[in-house]
Amino acid sequence: MKQLLQNLSNGKTQLVDIPAPMVKRGHLLIRTEASLVSLGTERMLVAFGQAGLLAKARSQPERVKQVIEKIKTDGLMPTVRNVMNRLDEPLPLGYCNAGRVIAVGDGVEGFAVGDRVANNGPHAELVLVPKNLCAKIPDGVSSTDASFTVISSVALQGVRLCEPTLGETIAVIGLGLVGQLATQFLLSSGCNVIGIDIDPVKAALAESSG
């Protein structure tokens, strides 16, 4: 099957042929029908991969601290080899998937072969996903629309943590996809929303939504 992978050592994004996953206990094997690109997250990973080692270190100071501690315990060269091996491991891209169940693992209830499900599988022809990260797609909802489920839940969780009240004024800073969705949830909650972004196109899109 084909899957999209990101190499964090050199920034290359590759569509590769890899063996298809086998269904296992507690999981669903799903054939992808739509897979949403999370532009901010995936562009960040590509940019991180294309950056030099110094830029990588600057962008992740907490990781640098962990590397320094590892050098103290394991030595310089073993740590360097470990870091380079980790960067060379291909990283699956994507986490907003919609597809049709083709196999159900042992211990899974409430799902059957043929069900359409939204899930957090990567960009791949077949994805293996734990049952708790899958939800049935209602009849009448397209797979394309359903592929927005996971990223919408990220925005929704942010709104829930904010605990908005009717008539409250709330600022959403950053009007990418998650920010646009958050503004919609807040407007639906009866809030006055101030959207802030340096990109006038994104600001205009939010304004056109209210």
Disulfide bonds with the S-S distance in Angstrom:
none
